[in-house]
Amino acid sequence: MIQITDDADSAIGELCERVPGLTPEDAAATPYALFGTVDEIADKLERCRQRWGISYFVVRDHEQFEPVISKLR
């Protein structure tokens, strides 16, 4: 799940409403959900790489994700 937004907290809240038992803290920490500005998402991807060694992600909307890719280059 990816949503580039200036209001990550609202996006995380919406996800938590749809997934029973998911807390905002867990939603913000999981590498499977990327919410925030381009800079915030790029920073999270770098943290995922450092913490878990995850260096490959699959995204469905390449056009939406392109700014993040450019930031990470």
Residue pairs with C-beta under 8 A, 6 or more apart in sequence:
1 15
1 32
1 33
1 34
1 35
2 33
2 34
2 35
2 41
2 59
2 61
2 64
2 65
3 11
3 34
3 35
4 36
4 37
4 38
4 41
4 64
4 67
4 68
5 11
5 35
5 36
5 37
6 37
8 28
8 35
8 36
8 37
8 40
9 24
11 35
11 36
12 24
12 27
12 28
12 33
12 35
13 24
15 22
15 27
15 33
15 35
16 22
16 23
16 24
16 27
19 27
27 33
27 35
28 35
31 44
31 48
31 52
31 54
31 57
34 41
34 44
34 45
34 68
35 41
36 44
38 67
38 68
38 71
39 71
41 68
42 68
42 71
42 72
45 57
45 68
45 72
46 72
48 54
49 55
59 65
